[in-house]
Amino acid sequence: MASLTLPALARQNTPEPSVDALVSEALMTELSEMVSHPVVVSAVRARNVRTYSLSQTEVDELDQAWLREKDGDGAQPYIAAALGSPVSTYLLRQQAQSKGLYNEIFVMDLKGLNVGQSSITSDFWQGDEAKFQKTVPLGKGAIFIDEPEFLEDTGIWVVQVNMTLDDEGEVIGCSTIELNLTELSRRQELGL
């Protein structure tokens, strides 16, 4: 007789939620307003000025520096500076105030480099990923909602909502908000 592991049992008891039913127009407006805050816009615009002329080799070097710090046992000055910035502090507060609804929030410049994040991201350059490629190149107002994913370690369903950051009629970068679909479903069931 086969036995189920705890994560497998959790997944079996937690069916994939319907993104279309859960991610409402009102929620999308709330997310857009959150990432359009002046502290975000200001930080992304300033970063675009600094990274505009970076070559792909330089972008890759920044990403590798991030990965070395993330995966290393030593000091993390690059990561500490990123997480200590005003925009990262703002995003962390938004995540905390969501009371479990936002699993992760980060914003990127026009190169796809992180400008601010609520937690340490797996890498620094997002430009090679769908979250960037299916938003920024498409222009103002682009939204890409990825496929839901079950996180075995926490037993929850999440989905990444990605959208361009628009300011004064132009795209200045993009954002990713990872929503806890399990929590969103619970709130909707309770009428919250």
DANORGI-V299945 format. One record per pair of residues at least 6 apart in sequence whose C-alpha atoms are under 6 Angstrom apart, sorted by the first residue. I is the first residue (numbers start at 1). J is the second residue. If there is no record, write none. Layout:
i	j
I	J
I	J
This chain:
i	j
7	152
10	155
39	87
40	87
44	109
48	109
63	124
63	125
69	76
87	116
88	116
88	117
88	118
91	118
92	118
95	102
101	179
101	180
101	183
102	178
102	179
102	180
103	178
103	179
103	180
104	177
104	178
105	117
105	118
105	176
105	177
106	116
106	117
106	175
106	176
107	114
107	115
107	116
107	174
107	175
108	114
108	115
108	173
108	174
109	173
110	173
112	125
112	126
112	127
113	124
113	125
114	124
131	162
135	142
135	143
135	163
135	164
136	164
140	171
141	164
142	163
142	164
143	162
143	163
144	162
145	160
145	161
146	160
148	158
148	159
149	157
149	158
150	156
150	157
156	182
157	181
157	182
158	179
158	180
158	181
159	178
159	179
160	177
160	178
161	176
161	177
162	175
162	176
163	174
163	175
164	173
164	174
165	171
165	172
165	173
165	174
166	172
